[in-house]
C-alpha cells in the first residue's frame, strides 16, 4: 500500500489532459493507498 501525490495543471478553466493521465497511473501505483492531487494554474 502506498500514498501517491499528483500535481495537476488547471489552465483557462480546464484541467490539462496530462492531469487525468497522471491521476489514472497514480491510482494504480497507490494500490489501496491514498491518491491525492494538488491543483495549480489559473
N, C-alpha and C positions, 0 to 999 in steps of 0.2 A: 504494500500500500504506500502510495506517495502523494505528496501535495504538490500541485503544479500551479505556477502563476504565469499568466499570459498578459503581455502588454498589447492592447488593441488600438487601432488608429481610427478616429472619427473625423471626417473632413466633409465640409459642405452639407451637413445634415445627414450623412450616411456613413455606415461602417465600411471600411475597405474590404474587398473580397479576401485578402490575405488574413484578416482578422478571424473570419469564420473557419478558414482552413487551419489556422493555428489552434483555435479552440477545439476543433474536432480531434486533432492529434493530441492535444493536451488531455482530453478526456480519456483517450486510450492509454496514455502514459500514467495517468493518475491511478488507474486500476483499482477503483474502490475508494481512493482517497479524495481529497478536495481539489477541484479545479476552479480557480479564481481568475478574474480579469481586472486589469487596470485600464481605464479608458483615457486616452489623451487625444487632443485635437481641438478643433473649433466647432 
